[in-house]
Amino acid sequence: EYEDKAGRPSRPPSPKQNVRKHLDFEPLSTTALILEDRPANLPAKPAEEAQKHRQQYEEMVVQAKKRELKEAQRRKKQLEERCRLEESIGNAVLTWNNEILPNWETMWCSRKVRDLWWQGIPPSVRGKVWSLAIGNELNITHELFDICLARAKERWRCFSTGGSEAHVLLKNFLPLFHSCKSSKPHRYSTRSPLRGVMTLDLSTDAGFSAADREASLELIKLDISRTFPNLCIFQQVGGGSDLLLEGGPYHDMLHSILGAYTCYRPDVGYVQGMSFIAAVLILNLDTADAFIAFSNLLNKPCQMAFFRVDHGLMLTYFAAFEVFFEENLPKLFAHFKKNNLTPDIYLIDW
């Protein structure tokens, strides 16, 4: 266009450029170079070399088209699988909401529910299903959770201000223990395989030692910091002098549930590993509902046996596990036996 305006004659396009205009595949600059003529100050390509480069270029185009076709087929397959999954989840949600949940008492043990459960409970109904499946035999209410959490906060406040606040804590805790109508001494225990059992005797007007204050607070904080660390939603991201320190979006919820449970079941206390169970629940339930499910789940015989370190019951469960282990994986079971690997070594995370 410039040459036309300047009155200069324009040069005709090269044959190679005409060829490239009619190509279905738009070549990259690096692959297209082999089709270009050499600069005028260099000898022209021999016919054999030009033909060779043309063949190489065509092979590159064929391979590139194959890769593009393969990638397009892969993306199409992924899209189809995603659509099928979304359709399956949508149908499952309708089944859970319209058929199963309204008739939970009669359908929870049916084969249909079992099959749907193994396929995965849709996130939108997972919390409701878990709550119904766990139940609430302890009849815990949201109000009781608020009471236990308030007492946990009071305890944390007492520990943060020092042993002189112990009488305030005793004043708040003793009415709860007397209302339980238990003949056992009012003792609060925090159990950990790493630290042993730390017990606080509330039957007397004794003060708290520094070790007691550290044990009950640091163990929960330690477990929260290493609870699903890759998610970065439970870890503490900031410090301060507040009662509940700043943290990830679920840090305070997890801290509250564990603290409230410690006050709700002082006979059990906080045990290392509880934070993982509570964390999974609060990802699918509100704080109070997660506390209710958590407390009832831990009240089951199996969980309570391990969290209270009832060695007799633990051995019974270990023996039952070994029976199923031997039936389903006999070679691996024999290998474990040969190397003296007993269930108490690998079944318990902590």
ABEGO torsion letter per residue (X at the ends): XAAAAAGBBBBBBBAAAAAAAABABBBBAAAAAAABBBBAABBBBBAAAAAAAAAAAAAAAAAAAAAAAAAAAAAAAAAAAAAAAAAAAAAAAAAAAAAAAAAAAAAAABAAAAAAAAAEBBAAAAAAAAAAAAEBAAGBBAAAAAAAAAAAAAAAAAAAAEAAAAAAAAAAAAAAAAAAGBABBBBBBBBBAAAEBBBBBAABABBBBAAAAAAAAAAAAAAAAABGAAAGAABBABBEABABBBBBAAAAAAAAAAAAAAAABAAAEBBBGAAAAAAAAAAABBAAAAAAAAAAAAABAAAAAAAAGBAAAAAAAAAAAAAAAAAABAAAAAAAAAAGBBAAAAABAX
